[in-house]
Amino acid sequence: MKAFEVMGKVDEKGQLLLDQPLEIHTSSQVRVIILVSDETESDPDDTSVGEIKESLKSP
């Protein structure tokens, strides 16, 4: 099993909208785990996925 971490939003209909498409080229069943921040809770790591990927590239 592979894991992907992506950001997204839940719309007013309760549907999950991903910020970026998944690069999965087969139709398959998936397991989704939703993490929702409390309004009082702040995320100490707000680094974007793009910034993280860029930092991992070799010089």
mmCIF file as gemmi writes it, N, C-alpha and C atoms, coordinates in Angstrom:
data_model
loop_
_atom_site.group_PDB
_atom_site.id
_atom_site.type_symbol
_atom_site.label_atom_id
_atom_site.label_alt_id
_atom_site.label_comp_id
_atom_site.label_asym_id
_atom_site.label_entity_id
_atom_site.label_seq_id
_atom_site.pdbx_PDB_ins_code
_atom_site.Cartn_x
_atom_site.Cartn_y
_atom_site.Cartn_z
_atom_site.occupancy
_atom_site.B_iso_or_equiv
_atom_site.pdbx_formal_charge
_atom_site.auth_seq_id
_atom_site.auth_asym_id
_atom_site.pdbx_PDB_model_num
ATOM 1 N N . MET Axp A 1 ? 0.85 -1.171 0 1 0 ? 1 A 1
ATOM 2 C CA . MET Axp A 1 ? 0 0 0 1 0 ? 1 A 1
ATOM 3 C C . MET Axp A 1 ? 0.899 1.237 0 1 0 ? 1 A 1
ATOM 4 N N . LYS Axp A 2 ? 0.584 2.22 -0.826 1 0 ? 2 A 1
ATOM 5 C CA . LYS Axp A 2 ? 1.305 3.483 -0.884 1 0 ? 2 A 1
ATOM 6 C C . LYS Axp A 2 ? 0.511 4.55 -0.147 1 0 ? 2 A 1
ATOM 7 N N . ALA Axp A 3 ? 1.209 5.542 0.374 1 0 ? 3 A 1
ATOM 8 C CA . ALA Axp A 3 ? 0.555 6.651 1.064 1 0 ? 3 A 1
ATOM 9 C C . ALA Axp A 3 ? 0.857 7.947 0.334 1 0 ? 3 A 1
ATOM 10 N N . PHE Axp A 4 ? -0.128 8.811 0.234 1 0 ? 4 A 1
ATOM 11 C CA . PHE Axp A 4 ? 0.014 10.13 -0.362 1 0 ? 4 A 1
ATOM 12 C C . PHE Axp A 4 ? -0.538 11.131 0.635 1 0 ? 4 A 1
ATOM 13 N N . GLU Axp A 5 ? 0.173 12.222 0.83 1 0 ? 5 A 1
ATOM 14 C CA . GLU Axp A 5 ? -0.344 13.285 1.686 1 0 ? 5 A 1
ATOM 15 C C . GLU Axp A 5 ? -0.631 14.488 0.809 1 0 ? 5 A 1
ATOM 16 N N . VAL Axp A 6 ? -1.882 14.905 0.785 1 0 ? 6 A 1
ATOM 17 C CA . VAL Axp A 6 ? -2.293 16.049 -0.018 1 0 ? 6 A 1
ATOM 18 C C . VAL Axp A 6 ? -3.208 16.936 0.823 1 0 ? 6 A 1
ATOM 19 N N . MET Axp A 7 ? -3.303 18.183 0.438 1 0 ? 7 A 1
ATOM 20 C CA . MET Axp A 7 ? -4.191 19.114 1.118 1 0 ? 7 A 1
ATOM 21 C C . MET Axp A 7 ? -5.466 19.255 0.293 1 0 ? 7 A 1
ATOM 22 N N . GLY Axp A 8 ? -6.524 19.637 0.949 1 0 ? 8 A 1
ATOM 23 C CA . GLY Axp A 8 ? -7.788 19.836 0.271 1 0 ? 8 A 1
ATOM 24 C C . GLY Axp A 8 ? -8.775 20.508 1.194 1 0 ? 8 A 1
ATOM 25 N N . LYS Axp A 9 ? -9.98 20.611 0.723 1 0 ? 9 A 1
ATOM 26 C CA . LYS Axp A 9 ? -11.055 21.241 1.496 1 0 ? 9 A 1
ATOM 27 C C . LYS Axp A 9 ? -12.302 20.382 1.397 1 0 ? 9 A 1
ATOM 28 N N . VAL Axp A 10 ? -13.159 20.522 2.378 1 0 ? 10 A 1
ATOM 29 C CA . VAL Axp A 10 ? -14.471 19.885 2.332 1 0 ? 10 A 1
ATOM 30 C C . VAL Axp A 10 ? -15.471 20.989 2.019 1 0 ? 10 A 1
ATOM 31 N N . ASP Axp A 11 ? -16.256 20.821 0.95 1 0 ? 11 A 1
ATOM 32 C CA . ASP Axp A 11 ? -17.209 21.862 0.574 1 0 ? 11 A 1
ATOM 33 C C . ASP Axp A 11 ? -18.484 21.767 1.393 1 0 ? 11 A 1
ATOM 34 N N . GLU Axp A 12 ? -19.425 22.664 1.116 1 0 ? 12 A 1
ATOM 35 C CA . GLU Axp A 12 ? -20.674 22.724 1.883 1 0 ? 12 A 1
ATOM 36 C C . GLU Axp A 12 ? -21.538 21.478 1.727 1 0 ? 12 A 1
ATOM 37 N N . LYS Axp A 13 ? -21.267 20.658 0.71 1 0 ? 13 A 1
ATOM 38 C CA . LYS Axp A 13 ? -22 19.407 0.507 1 0 ? 13 A 1
ATOM 39 C C . LYS Axp A 13 ? -21.294 18.233 1.176 1 0 ? 13 A 1
ATOM 40 N N . GLY Axp A 14 ? -20.144 18.496 1.834 1 0 ? 14 A 1
ATOM 41 C CA . GLY Axp A 14 ? -19.398 17.434 2.49 1 0 ? 14 A 1
ATOM 42 C C . GLY Axp A 14 ? -18.493 16.658 1.559 1 0 ? 14 A 1
ATOM 43 N N . GLN Axp A 15 ? -18.265 17.188 0.348 1 0 ? 15 A 1
ATOM 44 C CA . GLN Axp A 15 ? -17.411 16.5 -0.612 1 0 ? 15 A 1
ATOM 45 C C . GLN Axp A 15 ? -15.981 17.002 -0.478 1 0 ? 15 A 1
ATOM 46 N N . LEU Axp A 16 ? -15.035 16.091 -0.617 1 0 ? 16 A 1
ATOM 47 C CA . LEU Axp A 16 ? -13.621 16.403 -0.502 1 0 ? 16 A 1
ATOM 48 C C . LEU Axp A 16 ? -13.095 16.916 -1.838 1 0 ? 16 A 1
ATOM 49 N N . LEU Axp A 17 ? -12.469 18.099 -1.809 1 0 ? 17 A 1
ATOM 50 C CA . LEU Axp A 17 ? -11.879 18.697 -3.001 1 0 ? 17 A 1
ATOM 51 C C . LEU Axp A 17 ? -10.38 18.814 -2.767 1 0 ? 17 A 1
ATOM 52 N N . LEU Axp A 18 ? -9.585 18.079 -3.531 1 0 ? 18 A 1
ATOM 53 C CA . LEU Axp A 18 ? -8.134 18.11 -3.37 1 0 ? 18 A 1
ATOM 54 C C . LEU Axp A 18 ? -7.552 19.33 -4.063 1 0 ? 18 A 1
ATOM 55 N N . ASP Axp A 19 ? -6.507 19.915 -3.464 1 0 ? 19 A 1
ATOM 56 C CA . ASP Axp A 19 ? -5.847 21.074 -4.054 1 0 ? 19 A 1
ATOM 57 C C . ASP Axp A 19 ? -5.131 20.715 -5.348 1 0 ? 19 A 1
ATOM 58 N N . GLN Axp A 20 ? -4.628 19.485 -5.452 1 0 ? 20 A 1
ATOM 59 C CA . GLN Axp A 20 ? -3.927 19.027 -6.648 1 0 ? 20 A 1
ATOM 60 C C . GLN Axp A 20 ? -4.405 17.62 -6.982 1 0 ? 20 A 1
ATOM 61 N N . PRO Axp A 21 ? -4.424 17.26 -8.263 1 0 ? 21 A 1
ATOM 62 C CA . PRO Axp A 21 ? -4.839 15.893 -8.612 1 0 ? 21 A 1
ATOM 63 C C . PRO Axp A 21 ? -3.801 14.872 -8.152 1 0 ? 21 A 1
ATOM 64 N N . LEU Axp A 22 ? -4.264 13.682 -7.829 1 0 ? 22 A 1
ATOM 65 C CA . LEU Axp A 22 ? -3.362 12.589 -7.47 1 0 ? 22 A 1
ATOM 66 C C . LEU Axp A 22 ? -2.775 12.006 -8.747 1 0 ? 22 A 1
ATOM 67 N N . GLU Axp A 23 ? -1.532 11.633 -8.695 1 0 ? 23 A 1
ATOM 68 C CA . GLU Axp A 23 ? -0.893 11.018 -9.865 1 0 ? 23 A 1
ATOM 69 C C . GLU Axp A 23 ? -0.966 9.502 -9.75 1 0 ? 23 A 1
ATOM 70 N N . ILE Axp A 24 ? -2.195 9.005 -9.777 1 0 ? 24 A 1
ATOM 71 C CA . ILE Axp A 24 ? -2.465 7.573 -9.714 1 0 ? 24 A 1
ATOM 72 C C . ILE Axp A 24 ? -3.115 7.207 -11.042 1 0 ? 24 A 1
ATOM 73 N N . HIS Axp A 25 ? -2.516 6.299 -11.772 1 0 ? 25 A 1
ATOM 74 C CA . HIS Axp A 25 ? -2.97 6.03 -13.125 1 0 ? 25 A 1
ATOM 75 C C . HIS Axp A 25 ? -3.824 4.773 -13.25 1 0 ? 25 A 1
ATOM 76 N N . THR Axp A 26 ? -4.314 4.274 -12.128 1 0 ? 26 A 1
ATOM 77 C CA . THR Axp A 26 ? -5.208 3.132 -12.18 1 0 ? 26 A 1
ATOM 78 C C . THR Axp A 26 ? -6.447 3.436 -11.342 1 0 ? 26 A 1
ATOM 79 N N . SER Axp A 27 ? -7.53 2.824 -11.676 1 0 ? 27 A 1
ATOM 80 C CA . SER Axp A 27 ? -8.753 2.972 -10.899 1 0 ? 27 A 1
ATOM 81 C C . SER Axp A 27 ? -8.703 1.969 -9.762 1 0 ? 27 A 1
ATOM 82 N N . SER Axp A 28 ? -8.771 2.454 -8.518 1 0 ? 28 A 1
ATOM 83 C CA . SER Axp A 28 ? -8.681 1.528 -7.398 1 0 ? 28 A 1
ATOM 84 C C . SER Axp A 28 ? -9.401 2.091 -6.173 1 0 ? 28 A 1
ATOM 85 N N . GLN Axp A 29 ? -9.704 1.216 -5.273 1 0 ? 29 A 1
ATOM 86 C CA . GLN Axp A 29 ? -10.31 1.58 -4 1 0 ? 29 A 1
ATOM 87 C C . GLN Axp A 29 ? -9.246 2.273 -3.155 1 0 ? 29 A 1
ATOM 88 N N . VAL Axp A 30 ? -9.611 3.318 -2.412 1 0 ? 30 A 1
ATOM 89 C CA . VAL Axp A 30 ? -8.66 4.028 -1.564 1 0 ? 30 A 1
ATOM 90 C C . VAL Axp A 30 ? -9.223 4.155 -0.147 1 0 ? 30 A 1
ATOM 91 N N . ARG Axp A 31 ? -8.319 4.355 0.791 1 0 ? 31 A 1
ATOM 92 C CA . ARG Axp A 31 ? -8.71 4.626 2.169 1 0 ? 31 A 1
ATOM 93 C C . ARG Axp A 31 ? -8.374 6.089 2.433 1 0 ? 31 A 1
ATOM 94 N N . VAL Axp A 32 ? -9.323 6.839 2.981 1 0 ? 32 A 1
ATOM 95 C CA . VAL Axp A 32 ? -9.127 8.265 3.216 1 0 ? 32 A 1
ATOM 96 C C . VAL Axp A 32 ? -9.185 8.53 4.716 1 0 ? 32 A 1
ATOM 97 N N . ILE Axp A 33 ? -8.171 9.215 5.225 1 0 ? 33 A 1
ATOM 98 C CA . ILE Axp A 33 ? -8.141 9.629 6.625 1 0 ? 33 A 1
ATOM 99 C C . ILE Axp A 33 ? -8.177 11.15 6.628 1 0 ? 33 A 1
ATOM 100 N N . ILE Axp A 34 ? -9.138 11.735 7.295 1 0 ? 34 A 1
ATOM 101 C CA . ILE Axp A 34 ? -9.31 13.186 7.313 1 0 ? 34 A 1
ATOM 102 C C . ILE Axp A 34 ? -8.84 13.733 8.658 1 0 ? 34 A 1
ATOM 103 N N . LEU Axp A 35 ? -7.936 14.699 8.637 1 0 ? 35 A 1
ATOM 104 C CA . LEU Axp A 35 ? -7.477 15.383 9.839 1 0 ? 35 A 1
ATOM 105 C C . LEU Axp A 35 ? -8.005 16.809 9.789 1 0 ? 35 A 1
ATOM 106 N N . VAL Axp A 36 ? -8.782 17.196 10.781 1 0 ? 36 A 1
ATOM 107 C CA . VAL Axp A 36 ? -9.377 18.526 10.826 1 0 ? 36 A 1
ATOM 108 C C . VAL Axp A 36 ? -8.855 19.249 12.051 1 0 ? 36 A 1
ATOM 109 N N . SER Axp A 37 ? -8.306 20.448 11.854 1 0 ? 37 A 1
ATOM 110 C CA . SER Axp A 37 ? -7.793 21.241 12.967 1 0 ? 37 A 1
ATOM 111 C C . SER Axp A 37 ? -8.949 21.862 13.749 1 0 ? 37 A 1
ATOM 112 N N . ASP Axp A 38 ? -8.783 21.924 15.061 1 0 ? 38 A 1
ATOM 113 C CA . ASP Axp A 38 ? -9.717 22.674 15.882 1 0 ? 38 A 1
ATOM 114 C C . ASP Axp A 38 ? -9.502 24.15 15.583 1 0 ? 38 A 1
ATOM 115 N N . GLU Axp A 39 ? -10.505 24.977 15.826 1 0 ? 39 A 1
ATOM 116 C CA . GLU Axp A 39 ? -10.331 26.412 15.597 1 0 ? 39 A 1
ATOM 117 C C . GLU Axp A 39 ? -9.277 26.983 16.535 1 0 ? 39 A 1
ATOM 118 N N . THR Axp A 40 ? -9.109 26.382 17.722 1 0 ? 40 A 1
ATOM 119 C CA . THR Axp A 40 ? -8.135 26.868 18.692 1 0 ? 40 A 1
ATOM 120 C C . THR Axp A 40 ? -6.749 26.3 18.439 1 0 ? 40 A 1
ATOM 121 N N . GLU Axp A 41 ? -6.676 25.268 17.608 1 0 ? 41 A 1
ATOM 122 C CA . GLU Axp A 41 ? -5.408 24.592 17.328 1 0 ? 41 A 1
ATOM 123 C C . GLU Axp A 41 ? -4.734 25.245 16.127 1 0 ? 41 A 1
ATOM 124 N N . SER Axp A 42 ? -3.448 25.515 16.238 1 0 ? 42 A 1
ATOM 125 C CA . SER Axp A 42 ? -2.725 26.055 15.089 1 0 ? 42 A 1
ATOM 126 C C . SER Axp A 42 ? -1.761 24.996 14.582 1 0 ? 42 A 1
ATOM 127 N N . ASP Axp A 43 ? -1.522 25.013 13.281 1 0 ? 43 A 1
ATOM 128 C CA . ASP Axp A 43 ? -0.612 24.057 12.656 1 0 ? 43 A 1
ATOM 129 C C . ASP Axp A 43 ? 0.778 24.675 12.651 1 0 ? 43 A 1
ATOM 130 N N . PRO Axp A 44 ? 1.702 24.134 13.437 1 0 ? 44 A 1
ATOM 131 C CA . PRO Axp A 44 ? 3.03 24.736 13.497 1 0 ? 44 A 1
ATOM 132 C C . PRO Axp A 44 ? 3.815 24.567 12.201 1 0 ? 44 A 1
ATOM 133 N N . ASP Axp A 45 ? 3.438 23.607 11.363 1 0 ? 45 A 1
ATOM 134 C CA . ASP Axp A 45 ? 4.14 23.391 10.1 1 0 ? 45 A 1
ATOM 135 C C . ASP Axp A 45 ? 3.198 23.719 8.952 1 0 ? 45 A 1
ATOM 136 N N . ASP Axp A 46 ? 3.257 24.948 8.477 1 0 ? 46 A 1
ATOM 137 C CA . ASP Axp A 46 ? 2.395 25.347 7.376 1 0 ? 46 A 1
ATOM 138 C C . ASP Axp A 46 ? 3.169 25.444 6.064 1 0 ? 46 A 1
ATOM 139 N N . THR Axp A 47 ? 4.269 24.696 5.991 1 0 ? 47 A 1
ATOM 140 C CA . THR Axp A 47 ? 5.073 24.66 4.772 1 0 ? 47 A 1
ATOM 141 C C . THR Axp A 47 ? 4.293 23.936 3.68 1 0 ? 47 A 1
ATOM 142 N N . SER Axp A 48 ? 4.238 24.537 2.501 1 0 ? 48 A 1
ATOM 143 C CA . SER Axp A 48 ? 3.478 23.926 1.412 1 0 ? 48 A 1
ATOM 144 C C . SER Axp A 48 ? 4.189 22.676 0.892 1 0 ? 48 A 1
ATOM 145 N N . VAL Axp A 49 ? 3.418 21.789 0.294 1 0 ? 49 A 1
ATOM 146 C CA . VAL Axp A 49 ? 3.963 20.556 -0.275 1 0 ? 49 A 1
ATOM 147 C C . VAL Axp A 49 ? 4.99 20.893 -1.348 1 0 ? 49 A 1
ATOM 148 N N . GLY Axp A 50 ? 4.719 21.911 -2.158 1 0 ? 50 A 1
ATOM 149 C CA . GLY Axp A 50 ? 5.65 22.311 -3.204 1 0 ? 50 A 1
ATOM 150 C C . GLY Axp A 50 ? 6.993 22.739 -2.639 1 0 ? 50 A 1
ATOM 151 N N . GLU Axp A 51 ? 6.971 23.507 -1.54 1 0 ? 51 A 1
ATOM 152 C CA . GLU Axp A 51 ? 8.22 23.93 -0.909 1 0 ? 51 A 1
ATOM 153 C C . GLU Axp A 51 ? 9.012 22.734 -0.376 1 0 ? 51 A 1
ATOM 154 N N . ILE Axp A 52 ? 8.318 21.772 0.202 1 0 ? 52 A 1
ATOM 155 C CA . ILE Axp A 52 ? 8.972 20.576 0.725 1 0 ? 52 A 1
ATOM 156 C C . ILE Axp A 52 ? 9.617 19.785 -0.408 1 0 ? 52 A 1
ATOM 157 N N . LYS Axp A 53 ? 8.864 19.572 -1.5 1 0 ? 53 A 1
ATOM 158 C CA . LYS Axp A 53 ? 9.398 18.83 -2.642 1 0 ? 53 A 1
ATOM 159 C C . LYS Axp A 53 ? 10.614 19.545 -3.219 1 0 ? 53 A 1
ATOM 160 N N . GLU Axp A 54 ? 10.555 20.856 -3.316 1 0 ? 54 A 1
ATOM 161 C CA . GLU Axp A 54 ? 11.662 21.632 -3.873 1 0 ? 54 A 1
ATOM 162 C C . GLU Axp A 54 ? 12.9 21.5 -2.996 1 0 ? 54 A 1
ATOM 163 N N . SER Axp A 55 ? 12.708 21.453 -1.687 1 0 ? 55 A 1
ATOM 164 C CA . SER Axp A 55 ? 13.844 21.363 -0.777 1 0 ? 55 A 1
ATOM 165 C C . SER Axp A 55 ? 14.507 19.988 -0.815 1 0 ? 55 A 1
ATOM 166 N N . LEU Axp A 56 ? 13.787 18.975 -1.303 1 0 ? 56 A 1
ATOM 167 C CA . LEU Axp A 56 ? 14.329 17.616 -1.352 1 0 ? 56 A 1
ATOM 168 C C . LEU Axp A 56 ? 15.102 17.324 -2.634 1 0 ? 56 A 1
ATOM 169 N N . LYS Axp A 57 ? 15.012 18.216 -3.608 1 0 ? 57 A 1
ATOM 170 C CA . LYS Axp A 57 ? 15.724 17.998 -4.872 1 0 ? 57 A 1
ATOM 171 C C . LYS Axp A 57 ? 17.218 18.178 -4.657 1 0 ? 57 A 1
ATOM 172 N N . SER Axp A 58 ? 17.998 17.366 -5.372 1 0 ? 58 A 1
ATOM 173 C CA . SER Axp A 58 ? 19.464 17.445 -5.286 1 0 ? 58 A 1
ATOM 174 C C . SER Axp A 58 ? 19.941 18.732 -5.956 1 0 ? 58 A 1
ATOM 175 N N . PRO Axp A 59 ? 21.022 19.328 -5.421 1 0 ? 59 A 1
ATOM 176 C CA . PRO Axp A 59 ? 21.546 20.567 -6.026 1 0 ? 59 A 1
ATOM 177 C C . PRO Axp A 59 ? 22.185 20.34 -7.38 1 0 ? 59 A 1
